[in-house]
């Protein structure tokens, strides 16, 4: 079996040496910039990890597939940052801030295309199924983003609506990474499905934790501005749970002005204190742990060796309880 050290070394080589088309610089430099500012590489890591459960060395185009997943994810972030008006990503200026919105849109488009170019490197026998699940994921991510935008103009969003949205926008890509590695490796269909479910549940935990960190994290380690969701009145897990517990208090908090430094600080402070008073911070942690346990139940159902099971357990733990 491929070791964790081999997975880490392969990831480092993939993204330290990644190449994009050179000209025109104004189109491709933002792609190089987006990859260079790093990231947790959780999706390509999961793809390589599930592949390693069935193979002894990296072949069959799995490295190209892992890179395609990260490139596609980076494309979505470029566009998300424009739509969210976010100035910081991973502690650095976002692409639209570093260049401009039009450049970011076009560079994001070509980054999406580049992901498919890389995906074409998968072994021919696995390519049709890989393309099918990748296409389904890509459309689903866009659907999730549309729901997220629609939520901005809705007075009330239910928790079930929110979970559906983050399932599409966040979980689907993580779940697809898990399934893709197994499909390329030729794993049994049942295993591919269980690994997909593992990634999906883990993705829900990951996104709820992201919501939590946006309010309760530390900018020095989180890499994004703290309180941005609050200032944007974004429908997050925390806000929806608070609305369930005290709609009047949460509605009043949402109505607070923002714009100046003093107003922003006051609103962030007030909403954070409200979340704590309502116990929403503790509720979020419990929900994250619940999805984490669900993810591990799918690992147990695989019936893998202890060594392989612990590999997936460690991967899951790396996504839960993080600081960034």
Steps between C-alpha positions, in 0.01 A plus 500: 500500500612856434611676818383836634852632446478405132164675473642818655810493281290446189272792592800726555648404164171546320437852621856625536557416135159564349509672161245711317507652153736797493338756269316727538637577846192701593287187464727234650692686772189501726489119472861472612431749778193312623686170521811662651317643801450145614211331668438180688484290180236288673331393178805373309628344822175306539508389137853365540410346836201300374701388197776382734258265676501278191832562324869476584622800302357807331407428137193498274492880482393539864748784551345685207156445652616624840643813340179553302298497824717770657503712186121478476465587868730800454286617208190497722682701766601768250138549399363461855728777623359736237141413593574527872700822458774329703835683508710230670556132423752294696646819643566651157309734270237319299544485122242771428669730752848426367387561139135592439162327479501459122841337504394272784188389312691416183790335682252296701337386177825378351592334830181295476594396146851410618355259757334301222820498298674335794213258563546365149821334621309228688543144372261447208296225667410725793460825308128477405388435860745758633367763260143416595556550871721806443235663278228423753712656772578810295134568428410433862755749629347768277153406624620535857645843428169607345310391810753687713440819302124458515520465878635857515158641408293254703375605843492143629714203404432167668779281628402229249535751215837605632629143531388430142687809381831420672462140391510621141746784538754337732437132574453393141856585398651323802276197443593494131869508589450191716303315233729605214812351657318172561349489150838556336644223716227261386348458847167312540188713442392454862832637625477796263155584637605468864805719440277757328271502806805534724613807309150649491444479876850627563434793265196604705710497817772697321262774380326541835841531659587765238188691605606466862854621433377806309361625830707327767830446321819704508595699191866414550431130448165500314639702209180695437339801665312404815136606507456536126193278502346715772558826314356351181198360688592168342270207566739270683436203726554730799250763385233245411536324834481835681183586306349170612574586863418873510379646172428844644848545647670369187288718271590807706867408477478459123344847476796663674687744274844430358737686274726699728771336707310578819171363368667184370675431829181560698294269280755219508531530877122505553424199277789300644372563852147407390625171357673423826195593708280272291753219512534493124877459521460180703220381269727542199778299661254220580372497142853486363575202723177328393589519132854392580369185668268434207796522262694246705205260497541471121867422546413223746252356249779458243652217703855606423811399688580690818785683326278623217214587735731708717626681189146622427438573868807724509391677185158569653658630820714740302186671374318524833619705795719717279591864558502603134 
